[in-house]
Every structure is written in C-alpha cells, then in structure tokens.
Amino acid sequence: MSKMKYSLPGQAEDGAYAADRPLQAGQEYKFAAVRVTARQKQWSLARIAKLCAASTAVAVPAWPVLAQAEPVIGASAHLFTSSQVVGLSVVIGVISAALLSTLWLVRQRGNLENESREIRSALSDAQQRISQYEALIADKNRRIVIWDGGARPELLGQLPPETGAPQDNEFLAFGLWLKARSASELERAVGRLREQAESFDMVIETMRDEVIEAQGRVSGGRAFVRFVALNNLRAELAELKIERDRLMTSISAFQTMLDAIDMPAWQRDTAGRLTWVNHAYGDAVEAQSPQQAVNEGREILTTVARERIHASTTPESPFHDTISTVVRGNRTFFDVVDVKVPNGSAGLAVDVSDVEAVRAELERTLKSHAETLDHLATPVAIFDGDRRLQFYNQAFVSLWELDISFLESKPDNSELLERLRAAKKLPDQLNWKSWKETALSVYRSLDTQSDLWHLPNGQTLRVFATAHPQGGATWVFENLTEQVDLETRYNTLVKVQGETIDHLSEGVAVFGPDGRIRLSNPAFRALWGITETEAKPGTHIRGIGEACAPSYDQPDGWKTFAELITSFDDERRSSQGTLELLSGLVLDFAVIPLPNAQTMLTFVNMTDSVRAERALTEKNEALRKADELKNDFVQHVSYELRSPLTNIIGFTDLLRTPGVGPLNERQAEYIDHIATSSSVLLTLVNDILDLATVDAGIMRLNYAEIDLADLLDDVSMQIADRLHESGVSLEITAPAYLGSIVADPQRLKQILLKLLANAANFSPEGASIALDCRREGTDFVFSVRDRGPGISPDMIATVFDRFATGAKSGKRGGAGLGLSIVDSFVSLHNGEVSIDSEPGKGTTVTCRIPSINLPHSVAAE
C-alpha cells in the first residue's frame, strides 16, 4: 500500500505547528482537534484576565479627577462631609469601569463567536477527510497496527478469513494464529521497532499454512506494522523462500554433524572441484580452515584415485573401496565411499591405516614397487619360480600389444614367447626351438643375459634377463629404436648439412673452443680470397686472419673475432656488424655461439643492397630538400600574396564608402568585380597556405566543444550569399537535438562551407542542395547532396587530388582545392570521407567526424 500524507495544522509537543502527518494514524486528527479546542479555552481565559486588568486601568485615572475636585469639594464642605465625598468618588469610578468593561466584553464576545464558528467548520472538514482516508486504508487484504505512544494500539483494515487472522483485538496475540517460529520472530521484530525504531520486512506463516508479508516502519513518532496477504506468484515466492530456509536449516544441521565427526567428508561439483569439506578434511590436508582447503583446492586423494572414482561411480552404484594417500607426511589408508548426485558428488573417508598396516604390509610393499615399475618407460616383466607371469608394466603392454585378459591369466614364459612368435613380433630365427631354449636358459643361469632383438616392425630391443635367487626371472626390454634412428639421421644430417653449407651463398666458418677451424664453405673462401689449403680444418684463427689480411687490412679486424671465439667468459657473447673489404665488398658478419663451445662465423655479401640503399638515401634526401624548398616557397608566396590582397580588398571597400566620393555605374561595377576577384584569390591563397601547412606537418587542431545546432546556423548564414549568387537553395535535415562534439570549430566549418560551395557550383539554377546531419554514437556524420551532372566513374578516384578540375560543368571555375582541403581536414580529425556519384544523378559527399574525450592537439602527419 502506497503511503499518503495529509497536512493539518495543529500544535505539536514542542509548541510548533505540525504538518505532513502520516495518513495511517487516523486518531491523530481527532487529537489535533482536541488540542485546538484546549488552546481556544486557554485563549478565552487570557482574554478575561486582560479585561480585568483593563477595568482596573480605567478606574485608576479617576483618582486624579477627584484630586482636582478637592478645592471645589472643600469649598462646599458645608454641604458634604469628607467621608461622603470619598464614597461618592469610589462609586462613580466603579460605575464608569463597569460600563466600559461591559462594552468591551460585548465586542469581544462577538469576535469569539465568529472564531468558534470557523474552528467548528475546520474540525468538521478535518473529520470528513479522516473518514475518507480511513475508508481508503480499509482493505480486506491488508491490516495496519499503529502504536501512538500508548499501550493500546489502533487497528485498521482486515485480512482475508482464510488466513485465520482474528478480526478483533486478539489479532495482536500472534501465538494464537501464527506458527510458533513466525510468532516469536514477529514479536521480537515488533519490540525492536517500538523501542529502537528498527524497520523490518519478513514473511510469516499462519496456522492454516497461509503466507503473510509483514512490514514494520516508524513515521511521525508512531510505529506501525502492515500485514499483507500474499497471493499467486508472491505467495509462491514466499513459500519457496520458507522452504529454502527449511532446507538450509537441514543442510546446516547435516554439515554441523559432519564437522563434529573425525572422518574427512567432502562435496564436489560436476567438474570435480571441491565445494565443501568438514573440519576433519581440513586437518587432514593441513589447512587452517575448511574454507582454505576449498579455496586452494587441497586434495586428500591422489589424481589417479580421483579419476578412478569419477570413472567408476554411477548414481545407482556408489564407489566403495580402500584408497591409499598421504596425510601429514604419513601413508594413510581410507575406506572411501563416494556417491554421485545430480549436481556433483559427495564422499566420506574412514581411516583404516592401522588395519591395513597389520594385514597388508607385504602387499603394500609389492604394490609400491609395482607402481614404481609401472611408471617406467622401459618394459618390464617378472616371472615367478614356475615361469609364470606375475607382473608387467604399461610399457610392456604397449610394446607387445597383448590382450590384458591374456596377461592377467598369468601365462607361462614359453607360452608368452609362442604367442609373440605367432603374432610375428619376434625376430625370425632359422632354428626357433634352439633360440627359445637359449632365451629360457636364464632360469638356470647365475648371470644376467643380454641380447639384441631386431623385430619385424623395425624396432631394435636390447633384452636383459636376470634370474632371481629364490626362483623366477625379470625381463627388461630396452628400446634402442630411437637411438639407432637418431644415429642414422645424425649421420645423414651431417652429410646433408655439409652439402648445404657448401652450396650456400653466405660464407660460413665454424671454429672450436681452441680457436681452430672445423669447417668452411667455398663462399667463405671466395669472399676473403683464400685457398682451401689456407682454410683447411685444424688451422688456427690467427693463420686465417693472416691469410685474409690482404683483403681487410685493419689492426683489430680478425683479432676481434679471435677474442670472441676463444673467450673464457661464462656467458658466451654473440656479435653482429658490417665491414667493408679493400675490394669494395660490404659484408654483414655474425658471430654465433654453438653447442659444444663451438662458434660459427658467417659473412653475407651486402654490397648490392648497400649500394642501392645509399642511392635511395641520397635520392630521398634530395626529394626531402626539394619538398622543404617547395613548402617554404608556397608558404612564403602565400604570405606575400595575402598582404597585398588584403590591401586591395580594404581599398575596394573604402572606395565603396560615400565619404570617398560618388562612383558612376561602370566604376561601381568594376569595383564589384575587383572585390569578388580579390575575395576568390584570397580564398585560393588561404587554401594553398592550409595545404602547405598540412604537408609541412605543422598544422594543429584547436579542439573545443561545438554545439552542432549553432554550427549549422552559422554555416547557413555564411553560405547564403553564395547560394543566392548561384540561384540554388539549401535544405538542412537534422534531428531536433544534435548535441555537441569536441573538434576544431574553424576546420569543421571550413569542411561544411567547402562542400556546400562545391555543390552550389555544380547544381543547376533553381535546384536544391541537401545537407543531412545525424549522430552515430559519438560521431558526427553529415552528407551534402546536389542534383548536378554527377561524376564519371573514372574521375571519382581523382576528385580528392589537388588541382583536379576535370569537371567543366560548374558555374565558377576553381583551382580544384576544395575537396582536397576537405579530405585533409577530415583526416586530421581521424575521420572518414567518401563520395558517391552517378552521371546525371548528382553527387553525394559523406563525412564522419569522431568526437574525442579530452581536448588535445593533433599534428598532421
């Protein structure tokens, strides 16, 4: 129910007038009316007291009059005695005071009756409004209880009968119609509301399982609680909230119970991550708290165990087995039960280490050895005294690709060899029986036997067979296939590398740590002009340097290479550089450390590239100087032309003034032509100067916030004369509020004026130019469309070029700089400009100007 307020003047407890009293407290208005009546009575008593004082004041002035009459009375003493005179004076004074007081009281009585009528009328209106508001508050779906400082509260409205809520004063006996939990929570909340002004919102349940929303608030010094009967979705939501509270209570009870037992318990999500653990779990993983164990993902079980549990557990068949793990550095066995649920899984572990220690000490040791061997990459098989297979690792299974069921049947060693021979996985033998007997003779031998098996699939195995003192044997199969392949490929690689190095165009030489050359290719010897004998393997680097001296006569030439190659520093340094031989060859060299403390020295002939680079550098420098000269010339000429043009325009305007003298019609026409031509020439000079500034990279934008509506008004005013001269009109289409943009106001205005002037120049007389403006995000997008002759497809690519004047249908010729300036200024704003035109259908130029966040200067590139 929304809160309404009503203002009724009445005196508050502090003597001021109260206003904006809450509508819910209907008794407040009656109380205010009584206060007004009491005030009226106090006021009447005060008036009466004033009347008495006034009568006394009227009687007092009579005494001077009597005093002045004393001589007269004394003169007539023979007629009256002194006592008679005094009595007469008193009687006259009292009669006068009574008459004046009576007249004043009659007037005040009339005023009091008028005020009483007004107060009764206001009280009647207030009671009528209170009745209306009480009717609005009364609702069968809600009830309001108001405490106004007294012990007896006021009840407004009612709740539906199906809720079981009493309609009389028993409503406040919450324990009679609410459930015990809801009643106790509500009574505590009401107590805090009345004593501490603490508001509350809660959902309570009645004895009939109906749901009610209770809201407690304090307003205007009064406490009130609103009870609202919920229905439909709100009731369902409240019931769900209550059911959730019940479930959370149950979950909390179970978690408390699990925290109290000395057995690690956990809960995981569907991805296998921990979501909850108990204190026993936290202690087992040495976490300061269960939450820390969850946050850090501390696992009590090994990865293999968790994967096994995840793979074998189903909703119908929980996992139950004994798992070994490490707790506080000690090997511990847990009897683990893990149950799969829709949102993950939950598990419990019971420590059975003591039982396992007594019962399976030997089994655990064997299992540990087996796990160690199972992680080896070398295939291993162990046979007992009866020559039956007792153990094999994963590498053994991968090597022979045998069925697990066959291996688990613990076959005899001879049977295993027969199976491998039948599968054609053993070496082909001329005498199979003799070969098998030799292989199985290990069981009768005291020494380890070793043999090489070349398998049909191309693998090479070194087989070790060792007999056990108590009987049995261990077979180890070392796979030498990769080693043999690597050796073969290495030899092949060495040959290929030698051939490759010999045919390289770059010179290559490899030196050992002793400074002696290991190999060199023909390109190395050709670049330095030495023979194969002078660079034969084993020659010291000093001898190589002496042989290369005629080609590179520098004191520190090969000495630097020798220091890098034979250095004893812990960190071997690489080096790069360029050197020029006496023959004119330019070589790029690189000193590259290699493994085994060897060093490779390479030389690349860069003569042609260097010569081309030098030529390009010289040409680029010449072009740069020419460009600088051109820019300086254009700027100088532009500035020099602008000064006399300004004088011409000024004198032309002066000649137009009446003070200089009258001009005939022809002189006035000539003056107009001079002014027009000077203005066009000044515009052209300014355009050339702007382009020169852009080319020189010194133009900077002066960013400021621009109101786009004001910008369009300014542009339309400045272009009006040009449009009138060309006989065309301008239509501006823009939304009601374009907003503002941060850009250079002067350059943005130039862009619009150039586009409109260009469109006016190519539009037929009487046509209309359209300027469409819009905002796309923070960008300002505008387009200028004319109905001119259009541009042919082969000319569109050159419209933004400077001095491009291919179109001859314009009213006024120009230098062809308008669109070029537009393109330059848009680019400076990091914007985009495009043109769309068809012959005979007109041209549309579209520009996009982005707005920047903070004002800053941007230099032209």
C-alpha positions, -999 to +999 in steps of 0.1 A: +000+000+000+015+034-010+019+059+017-001+092+016+004+123+036-021+149+047-013+183+062-035+196+090-024+225+112-021+216+149+002+223+177+030+197+182+045+187+215+072+214+213+047+242+207+053+244+169+027+236+143+029+200+129+025+192+092+027+162+069+013+138+095+011+101+082-023+092+068-023+059+087-027+075+121-064+084+119-066+092+156-041+120+151-066+143+135-090+139+165-062+146+188-053+177+168-089+189+170-089+185+208-057+204+211-073+232+191-102+234+215-080+234+245-060+262+230-092+282+224-101+278+261-067+290+272-071+320+249-105+329+264-092+328+299-063+351+289-088+375+274-108+376+306-077+383+326-069+412+303-104+425+307-100+427+345-067+444+341-083+469+317-111+477+341-085+484+368-067+507+344-099+526+337-106+530+374-072+543+382-074+576+361-105+586+381-083+594+411-066+625+396-100+638+386-111+635+422-079+651+434-085+681+411-120+684+425-109+686+461-109+725+462-144+726+450-154+700+474-136+718+502-154+749+492-187+732+496-177+714+527-206+728+543-228+707+520-208+673+521-186+657+547-152+642+537-164+606+540-194+613+518-171+628+491-148+598+491-176+573+489-192+592+460-159+592+441-155+555+445-190+548+434-186+570+403-152+552+394-167+517+398-197+526+377-175+541+350-152+510+349-182+486+348-197+504+319-165+504+299-158+468+307-193+458+296-190+475+263-156+458+256-168+424+266-198+427+243-174+434+213-150+405+223-180+381+226-189+387+190-153+380+179-152+348+200-184+335+184-170+342+149-138+323+157-157+295+173-178+290+141-146+289+120-130+263+142-161+241+142-162+243+104-125+234+101-130+205+126-159+192+106-139+193+073-110+175+090-132+147+104-148+143+070-113+139+053-103+115+081-133+093+073-124+093+036-088+083+043-099+056+067-122+042+040-092+042+016-070+025+042-095-002+050-087-032+027-097-068+031-062-079+020-041-059+045-042-048+081-023-020+098-015-018+135-005+017+148+012+024+182+010+061+191+029+060+224+001+045+243-002+009+254-034+003+233-027+003+195-051+012+167-061-014+141-070-005+105-082-028+077-086-066+078-071-098+065-090-125+045-108-150+067-089-179+051-057-167+067-071-174+101-062-140+115-086-127+142-105-095+134-107-082+169-080-072+195-069-109+196-050-101+164-020-089+185-018-123+202+004-136+174+009-170+191-029-178+186-030-177+148+007-178+137+032-207+138+055-206+168+086-197+148+069-169+129+052-156+160+084-154+180+103-137+152+075-112+147+072-103+184+110-097+186+109-075+154+079-055+168+097-050+201+128-037+183+106-015+161+088+002+191+119+005+213+148+011+188+128+023+156+144-006+137+124-013+105+118-049+092+104-069+063+095-106+068+073-134+056+053-152+083+031-184+082-003-188+098-017-219+115-036-226+082-003-226+062-011-192+046+017-168+039+016-132+050+041-104+045+048-081+075+064-047+071+074-026+101+081+011+098+083+043+120+069+076+108+060+108+127+069+094+161+045+065+156+053+028+149+031+008+126+032-027+111+014-036+079+002-071+073-004-080+036-019-113+025+001-127-004-014-145-034-004-161-066+032-156-076+042-136-045+027-163-023+046-190-042+078-170-039+073-166-002+066-203+002+097-211-018+117-188+004+103-205+035+111-239+020+146-227+012+151-217+048+140-251+059+163-268+035+192-245+045+185-254+081+186-291+073+218-287+053+233-267+081+224-294+106+240-322+085+271-301+079+274-294+117+271-331+123+297-339+097+320-313+112+317-330+145+329-365+134+365-374+129+361-386+093+371-365+063+340-356+043+337-336+011+314-324-016+323-317-053+307-300-082+301-316-117+337-306-127+352-324-097+362-292-078+357-291-040+327-271-029+326-280+008+347-300+033+345-307+070+370-299+098+385-334+097+392-329+060+408-295+066+430-310+094+440-339+071+452-316+043+469-292+069+446-263+062+439-236+087+402-238+080+379-259+058+373-229+036+410-225+029+411-261+018+382-254-006+397-222-019+431-237-025+417-270-039+437-291-015+431-328-023+432-356+002+432-382-026+457-387-054+448-378-090+447-414-100+423-422-072+400-393-081+400-403-118+392-439-108+363-427-086+350-405-113+352-432-139+335-460-118+309-441-098+273-440-111+241-428-094+230-464-090+264-478-079+284-456-054+321-461-052+334-481-022+370-491-018+401-487+001+424-460-012+460-451-001+471-415+003+494-392+023+482-373+053+506-351+073+535-368+057+523-404+066+510-431+043+473-435+053+446-458+040+410-447+038+379-467+033+363-443+008+326-440-001+317-416-029+281-410-041+272-394-073+244-368-072+229-346-100+250-315-091+283-334-084+293-359-058+298-363-020+322-386-002+333-398+032+366-414+042+373-437+072+408-441+083+417-479+082+455-474+083+460-495+114+441-524+100+459-522+066+493-519+083+487-552+102+470-571+074+488-560+042+523-548+049+538-571+023+511-564-002+516-527+002+553-530-004+548-551-035+522-527-048+545-498-042+572-515-063+547-523-089+536-487-091+572-476-094+579-500-122+546-491-139+557-455-143+589-466-161+591-461-198+611-493-201+591-525-205+594-549-175+580-584-169+585-605-138+581-643-138+579-665-107+597-698-100+571-716-121+580-693-150+545-677-149+540-640-154+534-622-121+539-586-130+541-564-162+540-526-166+522-504-190+553-501-212+553-539-216+517-538-228+524-510-252+554-527-266+539-561-274+502-550-278+489-581-260+454-585-246+451-576-209+429-607-203+457-629-217+483-612-194+460-614-164+458-652-169+495-654-158+508-673-188+540-693-188+571-677-202+573-703-230+536-697-238+542-660-240+571-664-265+549-687-286+521-661-287+546-634-297+561-656-324+526-664-338+518-627-340+551-622-359+565-599-333+598-617-325+629-619-347+628-645-375+651-674-365+664-703-385+661-727-356+632-715-334+635-743-308+672-737-302+667-699-299+638-703-274+659-727-253+687-703-252+664-674-242+648-695-214+682-707-201+682-676-179+663-695-152+693-719-149+719-691-151+736-672-124+745-642-146+724-616-164+719-625-200+718-597-227+708-600-264+697-577-293+664-584-309+656-569-343+619-571-346+600-573-379+583-540-373+617-522-374+623-519-337+655-528-321+655-541-285+682-548-260+669-576-238+682-581-202+672-612-183+681-616-147+674-647-126+661-643-090+678-661-062+645-676-049+635-686-084+619-667-113+634-640-135+630-604-145+629-594-182+638-558-191+634-547-227+653-515-236+641-500-268+670-488-289+650-479-319+651-442-314+688-443-306+696-462-338+673-439-358+689-408-343+724-421-351+713-428-386+696-395-391+726-377-375+750-392-400+726-384-428+721-349-414+759-343-412+762-352-449+732-331-459+745-302-438+779-304-454+764-303-488+740-275-478+768-253-463+790-259-494+762-246-517+753-215-496+760-181-510+769-168-475+803-175-462+803-199-432+832-210-409+830-230-377+857-228-350+863-249-320+869-236-285+907-238-291+904-213-320+910-239-347+887-240-377+864-271-380+849-265-414+844-237-440+824-235-472+836-223-507+816-190-503+837-181-472+869-187-491+858-168-522+847-137-502+880-135-484+901-146-514+919-176-497+925-211-508+911-243-495+946-252-481+948-220-462+914-227-446+918-265-441+904-280-408+928-275-378+942-242-389+943-217-361+923-185-364+955-164-363+965-182-396+931-175-411+935-138-401+969-136-417+956-152-449+926-127-450+948-096-442+953-086-479+916-082-483+909-065-449+939-046-436+926-034-402+946-037-370+917-051-349+900-070-378+904-107-371+917-100-336+882-092-325+869-124-340+896-144-322+887-128-289+850-137-292+858-173-304+884-182-278+869-162-249+868-180-215+838-159-202+810-178-185+785-162-209+795-165-245+785-134-264+772-131-299+781-102-322+769-086-354+782-059-376+793-047-410+827-044-426+840-032-459+868-050-477+895-033-497+880-048-528+848-028-522+827-057-509+805-049-480+799-079-457+775-083-428+791-106-402+776-125-373+794-144-345+770-171-332+779-194-302+771-231-309+768-261-286+800-279-275+817-245-271+820-241-309+814-208-327+801-201-361+813-171-381+791-161-411+796-134-438+768-122-461+776-101-492+755-069-489+774-049-515+745-046-539+720-038-511+743-012-495+749+005-529+711+006-536+704+018-501+730+046-504+715+056-538+680+056-523+692+075-493+708+102-515+677+104-536+654+106-506+675+133-491+673+152-524+635+148-525+632+158-489+651+190-496+631+197-527+599+192-507+611+215-480+620+241-506+586+237-522+568+241-489+589+271-480+582+287-514+545+281-511+543+295-476+564+325-485+545+333-517+512+327-499+520+351-471+534+376-496+503+374-518+479+376-489+492+410-477+487+430-510+453+411-514+442+423-480+452+459-490+433+456-523+401+443-505+405+471-480+408+499-506+380+484-526+357+486-495+369+521-490+361+532-525+325+519-519+320+542-490+302+575-497+329+595-480+354+589-509+330+603-535+303+591-558+310+564-584+293+561-617+276+528-627+306+514-646+330+523-618+308+506-592+306+475-615+344+474-618+348+478-580+324+448-575+344+427-599+377+437-582+362+428-547+348+395-560+381+385-577+401+396-547+380+375-524+383+345-546+420+350-549+423+354-511+404+322-506+427+304-530+458+317-512+444+306-479+436+272-493+471+269-507+485+280-473+464+255-454+476+226-477+512+237-474+508+238-436+493+203-437+521+190-459+547+205-436+532+187-407+528+218-386+490+223-386+475+216-353+438+213-345+424+236-318+398+213-301+368+228-284+333+217-276+310+227-305+272+230-304+262+214-337+229+234-339+248+267-336+274+254-361+247+247-387+231+281-382+265+298-387+273+278-418+239+285-434+243+323-428+278+323-443+269+303-474+237+323-480+252+348-504+270+322-524+238+302-527+219+333-537+245+341-563+243+305-578+205+306-577+201+274-555+186+267-521+198+248-491+177+222-472+192+211-439+178+179-424+188+172-388+172+157-356+158+180-330+188+177-308+222+170-323+241+177-292+277+188-292+311+174-305+347+180-295+365+191-327+382+221-343+354+246-349+372+266-376+382+235-396+348+218-393+332+250-405+356+251-435+347+215-444+310+223-445+315+255-464+338+239-490+313+210-496+283+234-499+302+258-522+313+229-544+277+216-545+263+251-553+289+254-581+277+222-599+240+225-592+217+239-619+199+271-612+167+267-592+179+234-578+182+225-541+212+213-521+206+188-492+226+188-460+217+157-439+232+155-404+229+128-378+248+113-348+261+077-348+273+071-313+298+099-305+305+105-342+290+134-362+280+122-397+268+146-424+264+144-462+260+171-489+239+161-519+235+181-551+215+175-583+243+184-606+257+165-636+275+139-614+310+125-618+320+097-641+335+065-625+369+072-639+370+107-623+358+097-588+393+083-579+408+118-586+383+141-570+403+145-538+435+152-557+448+187-557+442+209-587+419+182-601+394+202-623+382+176-647+345+186-645+337+215-668+300+219-660+304+242-629+292+278-629+325+290-615+360+277-622+385+270-595+419+256-586+405+223-576+415+225-539+381+224-522+377+186-519+414+182-513+412+205-482+381+187-471+399+153-473+429+168-454+409+183-426+387+152-421+419+131-419+433+154-393+402+147-372+408+109-377+375+109-397+364+094-430+351+110-462+335+092-491+319+102-524+290+086-543+281+099-577+264+088-609+265+108-642+232+127-645+220+120-609+241+143-588+268+137-562+268+129-525+298+135-503+296+119-468+319+128-439+323+112-405+339+133-377+346+114-344+344+132-311+374+129-287+371+126-249+396+151-239+408+182-258+443+178-272+464+188-302+470+166-332+498+173-357+494+165-393+515+136-405 
